[in-house]
Amino acid sequence: MSSKKPRGPALTVDGIMVIDQKLVLIRRGAPPFKGMHALPGGFVDYGESCEDAVVREIEEECGVKTRIIDIIGVYSDPGRDPRGHVASAVYHLEIIEGELRAGDDAADVELIPLDDLPQLAFDHSKIIDDFKARSGL
């Protein structure tokens, strides 16, 4: 029996927040996709749950405290991230405290109408399409 550790994809989380039919998006401050719009999110720390990670990442990148409403899905296409095989658990959240402001590796945070979204980084356009279909938006 081999003592080699199994290799698996890296794990990230992304958050969807909608305010008055506008989606909270960050503008990425670092590669990959530097300068492009994306859902706020990031890597899950070792020993951290996905649920804790998404709340933490949203606070770090957007300056707001949130509560999870629902899980939207898990996106695991091996080609979705140019850094390698990265799977993301995506959550729908609501803001419970604070004002939107860019932080961490987000260059900016913006509210953009759901019906007028720019090109998004990674597979975030597909994620938003899935969210809109599921929520009837």
C-alpha positions as CSV (number, residue, x, y, z in Angstrom):
1,M,0.0,0.0,0.0
2,S,1.4,3.4,-1.0
3,S,2.0,6.0,1.7
4,K,1.6,8.8,-0.9
5,K,-1.1,11.3,0.0
6,P,-3.9,11.6,-2.5
7,R,-4.0,14.7,-4.6
8,G,-7.2,16.6,-4.9
9,P,-8.5,19.9,-6.1
10,A,-8.0,23.1,-4.1
11,L,-11.2,24.3,-2.4
12,T,-12.6,27.8,-2.7
13,V,-15.9,29.5,-1.9
14,D,-17.8,32.3,-3.7
15,G,-20.7,34.4,-2.5
16,I,-23.7,35.8,-4.2
17,M,-25.4,38.9,-2.7
18,V,-28.2,40.8,-4.4
19,I,-29.4,44.2,-3.3
20,D,-32.3,45.8,-5.2
21,Q,-31.7,43.6,-8.3
22,K,-28.0,44.5,-8.3
23,L,-25.2,42.0,-7.8
24,V,-22.3,42.6,-5.5
25,L,-19.1,42.1,-7.5
26,I,-15.5,42.8,-6.8
27,R,-12.9,43.9,-9.3
28,R,-9.9,41.6,-8.9
29,G,-6.8,43.2,-7.7
30,A,-4.5,40.3,-8.3
31,P,-3.9,37.6,-11.1
32,P,-5.5,35.6,-12.4
33,F,-8.0,37.9,-14.2
34,K,-6.6,41.0,-12.5
35,G,-9.0,44.0,-13.2
36,M,-12.0,41.8,-14.1
37,H,-15.2,41.6,-12.2
38,A,-15.8,38.5,-10.1
39,L,-17.9,37.2,-7.3
40,P,-16.3,37.8,-3.9
41,G,-14.6,34.7,-2.4
42,G,-11.4,32.8,-1.9
43,F,-9.7,29.8,-0.6
44,V,-10.9,27.7,2.3
45,D,-8.2,27.6,5.1
46,Y,-7.2,24.2,6.4
47,G,-9.5,23.3,9.3
48,E,-12.2,25.8,8.2
49,S,-15.6,24.9,7.0
50,C,-16.9,26.2,3.6
51,E,-19.6,28.1,5.5
52,D,-17.2,29.9,7.8
53,A,-14.8,30.5,4.8
54,V,-17.5,32.3,2.7
55,V,-18.6,34.5,5.5
56,R,-14.9,35.4,6.3
57,E,-14.0,36.0,2.6
58,I,-17.0,38.3,2.1
59,E,-16.1,40.3,5.1
60,E,-12.4,40.5,4.1
61,E,-13.2,41.5,0.5
62,C,-16.4,43.5,0.9
63,G,-16.4,44.8,4.4
64,V,-19.8,43.4,5.4
65,K,-21.0,40.7,7.8
66,T,-23.3,38.2,6.1
67,R,-25.6,35.3,6.8
68,I,-25.9,32.3,4.5
69,I,-29.3,31.9,2.9
70,D,-28.6,28.8,0.7
71,I,-26.0,26.9,-1.1
72,I,-26.2,27.4,-4.9
73,G,-23.9,24.6,-5.9
74,V,-20.4,23.2,-6.3
75,Y,-18.5,24.1,-9.4
76,S,-15.6,21.7,-10.1
77,D,-14.7,21.7,-13.8
78,P,-10.9,21.1,-13.7
79,G,-10.4,24.0,-16.2
80,R,-12.4,26.7,-14.4
81,D,-9.3,28.3,-12.9
82,P,-6.0,28.9,-14.7
83,R,-4.0,28.2,-11.4
84,G,-5.0,24.5,-11.5
85,H,-7.9,22.3,-10.5
86,V,-10.0,24.4,-8.1
87,A,-13.5,23.5,-6.9
88,S,-15.8,26.2,-5.5
89,A,-18.8,25.9,-3.2
90,V,-21.1,28.8,-4.0
91,Y,-23.5,30.4,-1.5
92,H,-26.3,32.9,-1.6
93,L,-25.9,35.3,1.3
94,E,-27.6,38.4,2.8
95,I,-25.8,41.4,4.3
96,I,-26.6,41.8,8.0
97,E,-24.2,44.5,9.0
98,G,-21.8,47.0,7.5
99,E,-21.3,49.1,4.4
100,L,-19.7,47.7,1.2
101,R,-16.0,48.7,0.8
102,A,-13.2,47.0,-1.0
103,G,-10.6,45.2,1.1
104,D,-8.1,42.3,1.0
105,D,-7.3,41.5,-2.7
106,A,-10.4,43.2,-4.1
107,A,-9.4,46.4,-5.9
108,D,-13.0,47.6,-5.8
109,V,-16.5,46.5,-4.9
110,E,-19.5,47.4,-7.0
111,L,-23.3,46.9,-7.3
112,I,-24.1,46.0,-10.9
113,P,-27.6,45.4,-12.3
114,L,-28.3,41.7,-12.8
115,D,-29.5,42.4,-16.3
116,D,-26.4,44.3,-17.3
117,L,-23.4,42.3,-16.0
118,P,-20.0,42.7,-17.5
119,Q,-17.8,39.8,-18.6
120,L,-16.8,37.9,-15.4
121,A,-13.7,36.1,-14.3
122,F,-13.5,32.3,-14.0
123,D,-16.9,30.6,-14.6
124,H,-18.8,33.2,-12.6
125,S,-21.1,34.0,-15.6
126,K,-22.3,30.4,-15.5
127,I,-22.7,30.5,-11.8
128,I,-24.8,33.7,-12.0
129,D,-26.9,32.2,-14.8
130,D,-27.6,29.1,-12.6
131,F,-28.5,31.4,-9.6
132,K,-30.9,33.5,-11.7
133,A,-32.6,30.4,-13.1
134,R,-32.9,28.8,-9.7
135,S,-34.2,32.0,-8.0
136,G,-36.5,33.1,-10.8
137,L,-34.6,36.4,-11.3
